[in-house]
Amino acid sequence: MPQLNPAPWFAILVFSWLIFLTVVPQKVMNHSFTNEITALSTKSLKSDIWNWPWH
């Protein structure tokens, strides 16, 4: 990459970011998830206290 002539590399940088910011997010957001998110019930779950022998 030439250090003194930034013209072609700057154009490549700008066009690649333009593609990344316009095309790629649309393609990623078009994918659908296979597992639908279901709401958990409002009933509280029973939790037991575990007594661990530390000695």
C-alpha positions as CSV (number, residue, x, y, z in Angstrom):
1,M,0.0,0.0,0.0
2,P,1.6,3.2,-1.0
3,Q,2.0,5.7,1.8
4,L,2.1,8.9,-0.2
5,N,-0.9,8.4,-2.5
6,P,-4.1,7.8,-0.4
7,A,-6.5,8.4,-3.3
8,P,-7.3,4.8,-4.4
9,W,-7.2,3.4,-0.9
10,F,-9.4,6.1,0.5
11,A,-12.0,5.3,-2.2
12,I,-11.8,1.6,-1.4
13,L,-12.3,2.3,2.3
14,V,-15.3,4.6,1.7
15,F,-17.0,2.1,-0.7
16,S,-16.4,-0.9,1.5
17,W,-17.9,0.9,4.5
18,L,-20.8,2.0,2.4
19,I,-21.5,-1.6,1.5
20,F,-21.0,-2.7,5.1
21,L,-23.5,-0.1,6.4
22,T,-26.2,-0.5,3.8
23,V,-26.2,-4.1,2.4
24,V,-24.9,-6.3,5.1
25,P,-27.3,-5.2,7.9
26,Q,-30.3,-5.7,5.7
27,K,-29.2,-9.3,4.8
28,V,-28.5,-10.1,8.5
29,M,-31.9,-8.7,9.7
30,N,-33.7,-10.8,7.1
31,H,-32.8,-14.0,8.8
32,S,-35.6,-15.4,11.0
33,F,-35.0,-17.2,14.2
34,T,-36.1,-20.8,14.4
35,N,-37.0,-20.7,18.1
36,E,-39.8,-18.2,18.9
37,I,-39.4,-16.5,22.2
38,T,-42.2,-17.4,24.6
39,A,-43.0,-15.5,27.8
40,L,-42.4,-17.3,31.0
41,S,-45.3,-17.7,33.4
42,T,-45.6,-15.2,36.2
43,K,-45.8,-18.0,38.8
44,S,-42.6,-17.9,40.9
45,L,-40.4,-21.0,40.7
46,K,-39.7,-23.1,43.8
47,S,-36.1,-22.8,44.8
48,D,-34.5,-25.0,47.4
49,I,-31.6,-24.0,49.5
50,W,-28.6,-26.3,49.2
51,N,-26.5,-26.9,52.3
52,W,-23.0,-27.7,51.2
53,P,-20.7,-29.3,53.7
54,W,-17.6,-27.2,53.6
55,H,-15.7,-29.0,56.3
